[in-house]
Amino acid sequence: MDTIASLFSFITTPVSWVIVQFHKVYGAVFGPDTGWAWGLSIVSLVILIRICLIPLFVKQIKATRAMQTLQPEMKKIQERYKNDKQRQSEEMMKLYKETGTNPLSSCLPILAQSPFFFALYHVLNSIANNDTIGSINQSLLDSAQKAHIFGAPLAAKFTDSSADVTALDANLTSVRIVTAVMIVLMSASQFYTQRQLMTKNVDTTVKTPFMQQQKMLMYVFPVMFAVFGINFPVGVLVYWLTTNVWTMGQQMYVIHNNPTPGSKAQAAYLERLTKHVTHHGKTRSRGEKAIVKAIVAKGRDRNEFERKFINALSKTGLVAQADGTVVKGEAQAVAQNEDGTPTATGGTPKRQQPKRQSKSQRQSGAAAPGAPKAAGEPTSLEKADEPEDAKPAATPAKKQSGGGTRSKAQSGQRKGPQRPKSPSKK
């Protein structure tokens, strides 16, 4: 480990200088020899480094999204050229070049952070060995060795012997309790970060080997932190615990405000966005406009959650535009022009059902319901009371469209010869 750390010795001087500057600020408040002054100096160093790495983190998110999008195409290439590894690699590189995707971009924050980690480890290891390094002179070295965090010196390790801990003016039990708690918190924060990434921010519509790799890393990384953590000084544990907590909070923010398309986090986000847009009638922030713009640009390629979002806007009379804004639909605009008052909901007007005609109107062939009857026209009751002789004669049989002539019997009479009616018996 010392050999690897020595390779990054060129950055130990800047790291030690930043720690000394923060120590001057916190030492004036808590005292120069306290664990709070040195511990907060390390925490502030982590925050400063992570703020500088935010642009790389944004690139990491974009690269991860691009890799998730390419997973179906990559799987097709692997199946097509499964017997030709060289052709498979060539097609993969061609796919990366066409889409402008770099698989190593997702590792940029970790690669950029590693020199600072090894430099800090080298600085704290030198403090434990009573060696001056970088901007830390002998007086600062003596102050750092006196600093304790909850009874554990900054340079103490979980694997240190009782004699090593006693030389740092500490108790072995206190050192192991503090380091064990910090290792557990460090591993738990790493596991939770990976778990929320897998359960909330992964496209559930695509099953790829990438998901299996992420699931494996979710369990491997915490174990690695626990194994290597017992050999880290307390100061390095403070560094890694702080950076893991920062990563967890940063990941939660991204999942809440910019989730992966097709994930459960996107479903929850679009549900919140629907309520917000329908309440205010517009998209307010730049992030909301970017999300709506991306959804509109997909067209027919929208996933289930995005289609629900567009349909929910349509039901309330709103239409998403290509620039990410939301405007009122035509039906709602017409309602406002006619009435002069805003309407709560829009949509197409309901189709009016025609009035149902009465039986007498259907039999008499009335043209329009409610029209006045002609003078002298008998009612349905009068027609029923008319004598049989007064009824009009049956019209001649008509030809039907199916072909052939088929005669119809007169109304109220049977076909064929008629039998004479027998006189009614009183």
Phi, psi and chi 1 to 4 in degrees:
 res  aa     phi    psi   chi1   chi2   chi3   chi4
   1 MET       -  -38.2 -170.4   70.6  173.9      -
   2 ASP   -65.7  -33.9  -67.5  -23.8      -      -
   3 THR   -65.9  -42.9  -57.2      -      -      -
   4 ILE   -65.9  -41.5  -61.8  175.8      -      -
   5 ALA   -66.0  -34.4      -      -      -      -
   6 SER   -65.7  -24.9   62.4      -      -      -
   7 LEU   -65.2  -26.2  -63.3  175.9      -      -
   8 PHE  -101.7   24.0  -61.8   93.7      -      -
   9 SER   -65.8  -19.7   58.8      -      -      -
  10 PHE   -65.6  -19.6   66.9   93.5      -      -
  11 ILE  -104.1   -1.7 -155.9  172.8      -      -
  12 THR   -66.5  -34.9   53.8      -      -      -
  13 THR   -65.9  -47.5  -60.0      -      -      -
  14 PRO   -61.6  -40.5  -23.3   33.6      -      -
  15 VAL   -64.8  -45.1  168.2      -      -      -
  16 SER   -65.3  -35.2   60.6      -      -      -
  17 TRP   -65.3  -41.8 -177.4   83.7      -      -
  18 VAL   -63.4  -41.5  172.3      -      -      -
  19 ILE   -62.8  -41.1  -67.5  177.7      -      -
  20 VAL   -64.7  -39.7  169.1      -      -      -
  21 GLN   -66.1  -42.9  -58.5  -52.3  -48.7      -
  22 PHE   -66.2  -34.4  -79.3  122.5      -      -
  23 HIS   -65.5  -34.1  176.8  -99.4      -      -
  24 LYS   -63.4  -39.7  -70.4  179.9 -179.6  178.8
  25 VAL   -69.8  -51.2  175.8      -      -      -
  26 TYR   -74.3  -27.8  -65.4  117.6      -      -
  27 GLY   -65.8  -30.2      -      -      -      -
  28 ALA   -70.6  -20.1      -      -      -      -
  29 VAL   -97.7  -49.9  178.3      -      -      -
  30 PHE  -101.1  -10.9  -58.6  101.6      -      -
  31 GLY   105.3  138.5      -      -      -      -
  32 PRO   -69.0  -23.7   24.9  -32.7      -      -
  33 ASP  -100.8    9.2  -60.3  -24.8      -      -
  34 THR   -89.2  156.4   59.1      -      -      -
  35 GLY   -68.0  -28.5      -      -      -      -
  36 TRP   -63.6  -40.9  -72.2  104.6      -      -
  37 ALA   -65.4  -46.7      -      -      -      -
  38 TRP   -75.8  -38.2  -73.9   99.6      -      -
  39 GLY   -64.8  -44.9      -      -      -      -
  40 LEU   -68.0  -26.8  -70.1  176.2      -      -
  41 SER   -65.3  -41.1  -61.4      -      -      -
  42 ILE   -67.7  -41.8  -62.5  173.6      -      -
  43 VAL   -61.8  -42.6  171.6      -      -      -
  44 SER   -65.1  -34.7  -59.3      -      -      -
  45 LEU   -62.5  -42.0  173.0   65.7      -      -
  46 VAL   -61.9  -46.5  174.4      -      -      -
  47 ILE   -62.5  -40.9  -65.2  174.7      -      -
  48 LEU   -63.1  -43.6  178.6   62.5      -      -
  49 ILE   -64.3  -43.6  -66.9  173.2      -      -
  50 ARG   -68.9  -32.2  -63.9  -52.3  -59.5  -94.2
  51 ILE   -64.9  -40.6  -69.8  174.7      -      -
  52 CYS   -66.8  -24.4  -64.8      -      -      -
  53 LEU   -91.6    2.1  -67.1  177.9      -      -
  54 ILE   -59.0  -44.1  -73.2  178.3      -      -
  55 PRO   -58.2  -37.7  -25.4   35.2      -      -
  56 LEU   -67.8  -33.9  -66.3  179.0      -      -
  57 PHE   -66.4  -37.6  179.1   74.3      -      -
  58 VAL   -63.0  -41.5  174.1      -      -      -
  59 LYS   -64.6  -35.9  -70.6 -175.5  177.8 -179.7
  60 GLN   -62.6  -42.4  179.5 -170.2   20.0      -
  61 ILE   -62.7  -46.2  -66.4  175.5      -      -
  62 LYS   -63.1  -40.9  -67.3 -178.6  178.9  179.4
  63 ALA   -66.4  -39.0      -      -      -      -
  64 THR   -65.6  -41.9  -55.8      -      -      -
  65 ARG   -63.0  -41.7  -61.4  -78.1  173.9   81.6
  66 ALA   -65.1  -39.3      -      -      -      -
  67 MET   -66.1  -38.6  -70.6  -63.4  -65.4      -
  68 GLN   -65.2  -36.0  -69.1  174.9  -12.4      -
  69 THR   -68.2  -33.3  -54.6      -      -      -
  70 LEU   -85.3   -5.0  -67.4  179.1      -      -
  71 GLN   -57.9  -43.8  -73.6  -59.0  -44.5      -
  72 PRO   -61.2  -40.5  -24.3   34.7      -      -
  73 GLU   -67.4  -38.6  -61.6  -64.0  -31.5      -
  74 MET   -64.8  -38.1  -66.1  170.7   61.7      -
  75 LYS   -65.9  -37.1 -170.0  174.5 -178.8  179.8
  76 LYS   -64.4  -41.3  -69.0  179.8 -178.8  178.0
  77 ILE   -64.5  -41.2  -66.7  175.3      -      -
  78 GLN   -64.3  -38.8  -68.7  173.8   -5.7      -
  79 GLU   -73.6  -33.6  -67.4  177.6   -6.9      -
  80 ARG   -72.6  -39.5 -174.1  179.5  -57.4  172.1
  81 TYR  -117.4   44.6  -55.1  104.4      -      -
  82 LYS   -69.9  -21.1   58.9 -177.9  178.1 -179.5
  83 ASN   -97.9   -2.7  -63.2  -33.5      -      -
  84 ASP  -128.6   92.6 -169.5   -8.3      -      -
  85 LYS   -67.3  -35.5  -62.0  -63.1 -178.2 -178.2
  86 GLN   -66.3  -45.5 -177.2  178.0   -3.0      -
  87 ARG   -65.5  -34.9 -178.0   65.4 -177.4  -82.8
  88 GLN   -63.4  -43.6 -174.9 -179.5  119.3      -
  89 SER   -65.3  -39.6  -59.4      -      -      -
  90 GLU   -63.4  -42.2  -67.2  175.7   -3.4      -
  91 GLU   -68.0  -34.7  -67.1  -64.6  -31.8      -
  92 MET   -64.3  -46.6  -72.4  -72.6 -172.6      -
  93 MET   -64.4  -36.1  -64.0  -58.1  -63.9      -
  94 LYS   -65.1  -40.0 -176.6  179.0  178.7 -178.7
  95 LEU   -64.9  -42.7  179.8   63.9      -      -
  96 TYR   -61.8  -39.6  -66.2  150.4      -      -
  97 LYS   -69.7  -40.1 -172.8  175.9 -179.2 -179.9
  98 GLU   -67.2  -37.8  -68.6  176.6   -7.9      -
  99 THR   -92.2   -5.7   56.7      -      -      -
 100 GLY    67.5   35.2      -      -      -      -
 101 THR  -105.8  139.6  -54.5      -      -      -
 102 ASN  -122.7  114.1 -174.1    3.1      -      -
 103 PRO   -61.5  -26.6  -19.7   31.4      -      -
 104 LEU   -78.0   -9.8  -62.4  178.7      -      -
 105 SER   -65.6  -28.3  -61.7      -      -      -
 106 SER   -71.1  -14.8   58.0      -      -      -
 107 CYS  -101.3    1.9  -57.0      -      -      -
 108 LEU   -59.4  -47.1  -76.4  177.4      -      -
 109 PRO   -60.1  -39.4  -25.2   36.1      -      -
 110 ILE   -67.8  -42.4  -62.6  177.1      -      -
 111 LEU   -66.5  -37.3  -64.4  176.5      -      -
 112 ALA   -73.7  -26.7      -      -      -      -
 113 GLN   -84.1  -22.9 -170.0  178.9   -8.5      -
 114 SER   -61.0  -39.3   58.0      -      -      -
 115 PRO   -60.8  -38.7  -23.3   33.9      -      -
 116 PHE   -66.8  -36.7  -62.1   96.1      -      -
 117 PHE   -64.4  -48.3  164.9   72.6      -      -
 118 PHE   -67.1  -34.5  -71.7  115.8      -      -
 119 ALA   -65.4  -43.0      -      -      -      -
 120 LEU   -64.9  -40.4  178.7   61.7      -      -
 121 TYR   -61.6  -40.5  178.0   85.1      -      -
 122 HIS   -65.9  -38.7 -161.4   44.0      -      -
 123 VAL   -65.1  -48.0  169.1      -      -      -
 124 LEU   -68.9  -33.6  -65.4  174.5      -      -
 125 ASN   -67.0  -35.9 -166.9   45.6      -      -
 126 SER   -68.0  -36.7  -61.6      -      -      -
 127 ILE   -62.8  -40.1  -67.1  174.4      -      -
 128 ALA   -66.2  -31.6      -      -      -      -
 129 ASN   -91.6    7.2  -64.3  -32.8      -      -
 130 ASN    61.4   43.4 -160.7   17.4      -      -
 131 ASP  -119.0  135.3  -63.9  -29.0      -      -
 132 THR   -74.8  147.9   59.1      -      -      -
 133 ILE  -153.0  134.8 -177.5  172.1      -      -
 134 GLY    58.3 -126.0      -      -      -      -
 135 SER   -86.4   -0.9  -61.3      -      -      -
 136 ILE   -91.0  107.2  -60.8  179.1      -      -
 137 ASN   -88.2 -169.2   52.1   28.0      -      -
 138 GLN   -67.9  -38.5 -171.4   62.3   41.6      -
 139 SER   -66.0  -42.4   61.1      -      -      -
 140 LEU   -68.3  -32.2  -68.5  172.6      -      -
 141 LEU   -64.6  -43.5 -179.2   63.1      -      -
 142 ASP   -64.0  -38.4  -63.9  -22.7      -      -
 143 SER   -66.5  -40.5  175.2      -      -      -
 144 ALA   -67.8  -34.4      -      -      -      -
 145 GLN   -71.1  -25.1  -73.2 -175.5  -19.8      -
 146 LYS   -81.7  -17.6  -65.0  177.2 -177.0  178.4
 147 ALA   -72.9  132.6      -      -      -      -
 148 HIS  -127.4  139.5  -68.2   65.7      -      -
 149 ILE  -110.5  106.5  -62.5  178.3      -      -
 150 PHE    55.4   38.1  -59.2  109.1      -      -
 151 GLY    89.9    0.2      -      -      -      -
 152 ALA  -112.2  126.4      -      -      -      -
 153 PRO   -65.2  153.8  -18.3   31.0      -      -
 154 LEU   -62.0  -31.5  -70.4  176.5      -      -
 155 ALA   -93.3   -0.2      -      -      -      -
 156 ALA   -78.7  151.5      -      -      -      -
 157 LYS  -123.6  163.5  -54.1  174.9 -174.3  176.5
 158 PHE   -67.1  -33.0 -176.2   87.0      -      -
 159 THR   -88.4    1.3   56.4      -      -      -
 160 ASP   -65.4  149.0  -75.5  -13.4      -      -
 161 SER   -80.5  170.8   62.1      -      -      -
 162 SER   -63.0  -36.2  179.1      -      -      -
 163 ALA   -66.9  -40.3      -      -      -      -
 164 ASP   -64.5  -41.4  -64.9  -25.5      -      -
 165 VAL   -69.3  -38.9  174.3      -      -      -
 166 THR   -64.1  -36.3  -56.2      -      -      -
 167 ALA   -63.1  -25.6      -      -      -      -
 168 LEU   -92.7   11.5  -64.1  173.2      -      -
 169 ASP    61.2   53.4 -166.1   17.0      -      -
 170 ALA  -146.1  173.7      -      -      -      -
 171 ASN  -106.5  136.8 -175.3    6.5      -      -
 172 LEU   -63.3  -38.5 -179.3   61.0      -      -
 173 THR   -63.6  -44.2  -56.4      -      -      -
 174 SER   -63.5  -40.1  -59.7      -      -      -
 175 VAL   -63.7  -44.1  169.7      -      -      -
 176 ARG   -71.8  -34.4  -69.2 -169.7  172.7  177.7
 177 ILE   -65.7  -47.1  -69.2  175.5      -      -
 178 VAL   -64.5  -45.8  171.6      -      -      -
 179 THR   -66.4  -37.5   52.3      -      -      -
 180 ALA   -64.7  -43.7      -      -      -      -
 181 VAL   -62.9  -42.0  170.9      -      -      -
 182 MET   -68.2  -36.5  -64.7 -178.9   69.5      -
 183 ILE   -65.8  -42.0  -69.7  171.3      -      -
 184 VAL   -63.5  -45.3  170.2      -      -      -
 185 LEU   -63.9  -38.9  -67.3  176.5      -      -
 186 MET   -64.2  -44.8 -177.1  177.1   62.5      -
 187 SER   -69.4  -39.1  -58.9      -      -      -
 188 ALA   -65.2  -41.4      -      -      -      -
 189 SER   -65.3  -37.8   59.0      -      -      -
 190 GLN   -66.0  -41.6  177.3   69.6   28.3      -
 191 PHE   -65.7  -43.4  176.9   77.8      -      -
 192 TYR   -64.8  -37.9 -178.3   77.5      -      -
 193 THR   -61.7  -45.2  -58.6      -      -      -
 194 GLN   -69.7  -34.8  -70.3  -66.3  121.8      -
 195 ARG   -68.6  -44.9 -180.0  173.8  176.4   79.5
 196 GLN   -67.4  -26.7   70.3  174.0   -8.7      -
 197 LEU   -69.0  -38.0 -177.9   65.3      -      -
 198 MET   -79.8  -38.6  -73.2  -63.7  -58.1      -
 199 THR   -86.6  -25.5   56.9      -      -      -
 200 LYS  -115.4  -31.4  -64.1 -178.5  179.5 -179.9
 201 ASN  -116.7   31.8 -153.5   36.4      -      -
 202 VAL  -120.0  137.3  172.4      -      -      -
 203 ASP   -65.1  113.0 -172.3   -1.7      -      -
 204 THR   -79.7  -10.0   56.5      -      -      -
 205 THR   -82.9  -14.1   59.8      -      -      -
 206 VAL  -121.4  122.1 -179.8      -      -      -
 207 LYS  -103.2  110.7  -57.1  -65.0 -176.9 -179.7
 208 THR  -131.1  164.1   62.1      -      -      -
 209 PRO   -62.9  -21.3  -23.6   33.2      -      -
 210 PHE   -59.4  -37.3  179.0   76.9      -      -
 211 MET   -67.0  -37.8  -63.7  177.9   61.4      -
 212 GLN   -66.4  -36.9  -61.8  -63.1  -30.6      -
 213 GLN   -64.5  -43.1  -63.8  174.7    3.7      -
 214 GLN   -64.5  -38.5  -70.0  -68.6  -35.3      -
 215 LYS   -65.9  -36.4 -172.4  177.5  -65.6 -175.1
 216 MET   -67.9  -42.0 -178.2  179.7   64.0      -
 217 LEU   -66.0  -26.8  -67.0  177.2      -      -
 218 MET   -61.0  -31.3 -178.7  175.3   65.6      -
 219 TYR   -98.2  -24.7  -64.7   97.7      -      -
 220 VAL   -78.1  -43.7  170.6      -      -      -
 221 PHE   -60.5  -46.6  -84.5  160.0      -      -
 222 PRO   -60.0  -36.9  -25.3   35.5      -      -
 223 VAL   -66.8  -39.2  174.6      -      -      -
 224 MET   -63.5  -42.7  -68.4  176.7   58.3      -
 225 PHE   -62.5  -39.2  -85.4  102.8      -      -
 226 ALA   -67.5  -38.5      -      -      -      -
 227 VAL   -70.7  -47.7  171.1      -      -      -
 228 PHE   -77.2  -21.6  -68.6  113.5      -      -
 229 GLY   -65.9  -27.2      -      -      -      -
 230 ILE   -70.7  -15.2   60.1  176.5      -      -
 231 ASN  -101.5    2.8  -64.8  -47.5      -      -
 232 PHE   -91.1  141.5  -70.8  161.5      -      -
 233 PRO   -65.4  162.1  -19.3   30.8      -      -
 234 VAL   -59.3  -38.3  173.0      -      -      -
 235 GLY   -62.5  -38.6      -      -      -      -
 236 VAL   -69.9  -36.6  176.4      -      -      -
 237 LEU   -62.6  -38.4  -67.3  178.4      -      -
 238 VAL   -61.7  -41.7  172.0      -      -      -
 239 TYR   -60.4  -51.0  176.1   89.1      -      -
 240 TRP   -70.9  -35.6  -90.1  113.7      -      -
 241 LEU   -64.4  -40.9  178.1   59.9      -      -
 242 THR   -66.1  -44.4  -54.2      -      -      -
 243 THR   -69.0  -31.8 -168.1      -      -      -
 244 ASN   -68.9  -40.7  -77.4   -4.6      -      -
 245 VAL   -64.7  -40.2  172.1      -      -      -
 246 TRP   -61.8  -45.8  177.0  -79.5      -      -
 247 THR   -61.8  -40.5  -57.1      -      -      -
 248 MET   -63.4  -46.4 -178.0  175.5   62.8      -
 249 GLY   -65.4  -39.1      -      -      -      -
 250 GLN   -65.0  -39.6 -168.8  171.0 -115.0      -
 251 GLN   -67.4  -40.0 -171.3   70.4   47.8      -
 252 MET   -62.5  -38.5  -68.2  175.5   64.3      -
 253 TYR   -64.9  -43.2  175.8   81.8      -      -
 254 VAL   -65.7  -43.8  171.1      -      -      -
 255 ILE   -63.5  -36.0  -68.5  175.2      -      -
 256 HIS   -75.3  -34.6 -173.4  -90.3      -      -
 257 ASN  -110.8  -20.7  -64.9  -77.6      -      -
 258 ASN  -143.9   67.7 -168.3   14.9      -      -
 259 PRO   -74.6  165.0   27.8  -33.4      -      -
 260 THR   -72.6  133.4  -59.5      -      -      -
 261 PRO   -58.2  135.8  -24.6   34.4      -      -
 262 GLY    86.6   -0.1      -      -      -      -
 263 SER   -93.1  168.5   62.2      -      -      -
 264 LYS   -65.3  -32.2  -65.3 -179.4 -179.8  178.8
 265 ALA   -65.1  -35.0      -      -      -      -
 266 GLN   -67.9  -38.1 -170.6 -163.9   31.6      -
 267 ALA   -60.8  -44.5      -      -      -      -
 268 ALA   -67.0  -38.9      -      -      -      -
 269 TYR   -66.6  -44.8  175.3   80.9      -      -
 270 LEU   -67.6  -29.3  -68.3 -179.4      -      -
 271 GLU   -66.5  -42.3 -175.1  177.1   -6.3      -
 272 ARG   -67.0  -39.5  -64.3 -167.9  -55.1  -91.2
 273 LEU   -66.4  -36.0 -176.6   60.0      -      -
 274 THR   -62.1  -46.4  -58.3      -      -      -
 275 LYS   -62.5  -39.4  -65.2  179.1 -178.8  178.9
 276 HIS   -68.7  -46.1  177.0   78.1      -      -
 277 VAL   -68.6  -42.5  171.9      -      -      -
 278 THR   -66.8  -28.5   53.6      -      -      -
 279 HIS   -75.2  -43.9  177.4   71.4      -      -
 280 HIS   -93.9  -17.5  -64.6  -78.7      -      -
 281 GLY    77.7   12.5      -      -      -      -
 282 LYS  -165.8  165.6   60.3 -180.0 -180.0  179.5
 283 THR   -91.1  133.8   51.2      -      -      -
 284 ARG  -102.5  -43.8  -56.4  179.7   67.5 -179.4
 285 SER   -96.0  165.5   64.1      -      -      -
 286 ARG   -67.5  -35.7 -174.8 -178.6  -58.6  175.9
 287 GLY   -64.5  -40.4      -      -      -      -
 288 GLU   -63.5  -41.3  -68.3  179.3   -6.6      -
 289 LYS   -64.6  -37.6  -69.2 -178.7 -180.0  179.0
 290 ALA   -65.4  -39.9      -      -      -      -
 291 ILE   -65.8  -46.9  -65.8  -67.6      -      -
 292 VAL   -64.6  -38.9  174.8      -      -      -
 293 LYS   -62.0  -42.4 -178.6  179.2  178.6  180.0
 294 ALA   -66.2  -37.5      -      -      -      -
 295 ILE   -67.3  -42.5  -66.6  175.1      -      -
 296 VAL   -65.3  -38.5  173.6      -      -      -
 297 ALA   -67.1  -22.7      -      -      -      -
 298 LYS   -70.4  -30.9  -73.2 -175.4  176.8 -179.3
 299 GLY    65.1 -123.5      -      -      -      -
 300 ARG   -75.4  -10.3  -64.9 -177.0  177.9 -179.2
 301 ASP   -85.8   10.6  -64.6  -27.4      -      -
 302 ARG   -67.3  147.4  -57.7 -174.6 -172.7  109.8
 303 ASN   -84.1 -177.0   56.6   44.9      -      -
 304 GLU   -61.4  -43.5  178.3 -175.0   -1.3      -
 305 PHE   -68.3  -36.5  -51.5  128.3      -      -
 306 GLU   -71.0  -36.0  -66.6  166.1  -13.2      -
 307 ARG   -66.2  -39.6  -71.7 -166.1  -65.0  -91.3
 308 LYS   -61.4  -37.6  -73.0 -177.8  178.8  179.3
 309 PHE   -64.3  -46.5  171.0   72.0      -      -
 310 ILE   -64.5  -41.1  -63.8  -62.4      -      -
 311 ASN   -66.6  -36.4  -66.4  -24.8      -      -
 312 ALA   -65.2  -37.9      -      -      -      -
 313 LEU   -66.6  -39.0  -67.2 -178.1      -      -
 314 SER   -64.6  -36.7  -59.0      -      -      -
 315 LYS   -65.4  -28.0  -70.0  179.9 -179.5  178.8
 316 THR   -95.2    7.8   56.8      -      -      -
 317 GLY    83.0   19.8      -      -      -      -
 318 LEU  -112.9  149.5  -61.0  174.4      -      -
 319 VAL  -130.3  129.3  179.2      -      -      -
 320 ALA   -81.0  134.3      -      -      -      -
 321 GLN  -100.3  167.9  -57.6  -63.0  -50.6      -
 322 ALA   -69.1  -22.7      -      -      -      -
 323 ASP   -89.9    5.6   58.6   -8.9      -      -
 324 GLY    93.9   -5.3      -      -      -      -
 325 THR   -84.9  167.5   58.8      -      -      -
 326 VAL  -127.1  127.9  175.2      -      -      -
 327 VAL  -121.5  166.6  -62.3      -      -      -
 328 LYS   -79.3  144.2  -63.4  173.3 -177.5  177.1
 329 GLY   -73.1  170.8      -      -      -      -
 330 GLU   -64.5  -43.2  -63.7  179.6   -2.4      -
 331 ALA   -61.7  -40.5      -      -      -      -
 332 GLN   -70.7  -36.9 -171.4  174.7   11.2      -
 333 ALA   -64.2  -40.6      -      -      -      -
 334 VAL   -62.7  -41.9  170.1      -      -      -
 335 ALA   -62.5  -36.3      -      -      -      -
 336 GLN   -71.8  -37.0  -72.3 -174.0  -10.4      -
 337 ASN   -67.6  -36.4  -68.4  -26.1      -      -
 338 GLU   -76.7  -46.3  -67.5  177.9   -6.7      -
 339 ASP   -88.5  -27.6  -57.8  -23.1      -      -
 340 GLY    80.5    3.9      -      -      -      -
 341 THR  -124.5  144.1   56.5      -      -      -
 342 PRO   -68.5  144.7   23.5  -31.8      -      -
 343 THR  -104.9  146.8   56.7      -      -      -
 344 ALA   -76.0  -34.8      -      -      -      -
 345 THR  -129.3  155.4   58.0      -      -      -
 346 GLY  -119.6 -150.8      -      -      -      -
 347 GLY   109.6  177.1      -      -      -      -
 348 THR   -76.8  144.1   56.6      -      -      -
 349 PRO   -67.3  151.7   23.2  -32.6      -      -
 350 LYS   -71.6  144.3  -66.7 -176.8  178.0  179.8
 351 ARG   -79.7  126.8 -177.3  179.3  178.0 -177.5
 352 GLN   -78.0  134.7  -64.8 -177.5   -5.5      -
 353 GLN   -83.5  138.1  -61.8  -68.5  -21.9      -
 354 PRO   -67.9  150.5   23.8  -33.7      -      -
 355 LYS   -67.6  139.9  -67.2 -176.6  178.5 -179.5
 356 ARG   -79.7  130.4 -172.6  174.2 -178.3  179.9
 357 GLN   -82.0  152.0  -64.8  180.0  -11.4      -
 358 SER   -76.6  169.0   62.5      -      -      -
 359 LYS   -64.8  -40.1 -174.8  175.8 -179.8 -179.9
 360 SER   -65.7  -35.5   59.4      -      -      -
 361 GLN   -69.7  -37.5  -69.8  174.5  -20.3      -
 362 ARG   -67.4  -39.7  -69.5 -164.7  -58.2  -90.3
 363 GLN   -69.3  -38.4  -69.5  178.5  -10.7      -
 364 SER   -83.3   -8.1   59.2      -      -      -
 365 GLY    71.0   42.4      -      -      -      -
 366 ALA   -64.6  137.0      -      -      -      -
 367 ALA   -75.5  -47.4      -      -      -      -
 368 ALA  -132.6  138.0      -      -      -      -
 369 PRO   -67.4  138.4   23.9  -31.9      -      -
 370 GLY    87.0   -0.1      -      -      -      -
 371 ALA   -73.2  144.6      -      -      -      -
 372 PRO   -68.8  143.4   23.5  -33.1      -      -
 373 LYS   -79.4  151.2  -65.8 -177.3  179.1 -179.0
 374 ALA   -68.3  153.0      -      -      -      -
 375 ALA   -66.4  135.6      -      -      -      -
 376 GLY    80.8    2.8      -      -      -      -
 377 GLU   -76.1  124.8 -177.9 -179.6   -5.4      -
 378 PRO   -73.7  150.2   27.1  -34.0      -      -
 379 THR   -80.1  175.0   62.5      -      -      -
 380 SER   -65.8  -33.4   57.8      -      -      -
 381 LEU   -70.3  -38.5  -65.1  176.8      -      -
 382 GLU   -66.7  -36.0  -67.7  174.4  -10.7      -
 383 LYS   -64.1  -36.1  -70.6 -179.7  179.3  179.9
 384 ALA   -68.9  -29.1      -      -      -      -
 385 ASP   -86.9   -5.5  -65.2  -22.4      -      -
 386 GLU   -65.7  144.9  -74.2 -178.6   -2.2      -
 387 PRO   -68.3  158.6   22.5  -32.8      -      -
 388 GLU   -65.0  -30.1 -171.6  174.4   -6.8      -
 389 ASP   -70.2  -28.1  -61.9  -21.4      -      -
 390 ALA   -78.0  -14.1      -      -      -      -
 391 LYS   -70.2  146.0  -67.5 -177.6 -179.8 -179.6
 392 PRO   -68.0  152.6   23.7  -33.7      -      -
 393 ALA   -69.2  154.4      -      -      -      -
 394 ALA   -69.0  139.8      -      -      -      -
 395 THR   -74.1  151.6   57.1      -      -      -
 396 PRO   -62.6  154.5   22.5  -34.2      -      -
 397 ALA   -65.1  141.8      -      -      -      -
 398 LYS  -102.6  155.0  -63.7 -179.5 -179.8  179.3
 399 LYS   -79.1  135.2  -67.0 -176.3  178.6  179.8
 400 GLN   -91.5  158.3  -66.1 -174.3   -5.9      -
 401 SER   -69.4  -21.2   57.9      -      -      -
 402 GLY   -73.0   -6.7      -      -      -      -
 403 GLY    99.8  147.1      -      -      -      -
 404 GLY    82.2  157.8      -      -      -      -
 405 THR  -105.1  132.6   58.0      -      -      -
 406 ARG  -133.9  115.1 -178.4  178.9  180.0 -178.2
 407 SER   -78.2  144.7   60.5      -      -      -
 408 LYS  -105.5  140.6  -67.3 -175.4  177.9  179.4
 409 ALA   -76.1  157.9      -      -      -      -
 410 GLN   -65.6  157.8  -66.9 -177.6   -0.9      -
 411 SER   -64.4  129.0  176.1      -      -      -
 412 GLY    84.3    4.1      -      -      -      -
 413 GLN  -122.3  151.3  -65.7 -178.1   -4.5      -
 414 ARG   -85.7  160.5  -62.6  179.2 -179.7  177.7
 415 LYS   -75.4  153.0  -64.6 -179.4 -179.3 -179.7
 416 GLY    87.3 -173.3      -      -      -      -
 417 PRO   -65.7  142.0   22.8  -33.1      -      -
 418 GLN  -100.1  137.0  -58.9  -67.6  -33.9      -
 419 ARG   -85.2  145.2  -67.7 -175.5  -61.1  177.0
 420 PRO   -66.5  143.5   24.2  -33.8      -      -
 421 LYS   -72.5  134.6  -67.1 -178.2  179.1 -179.6
 422 SER   -79.8  144.7   59.3      -      -      -
 423 PRO   -66.3  141.5   22.4  -33.9      -      -
 424 SER   -69.6  139.5   59.7      -      -      -
 425 LYS   -89.9  129.3  -61.3  179.8 -179.0  179.7
 426 LYS   -84.7      -  -64.8 -175.7  179.4 -179.0
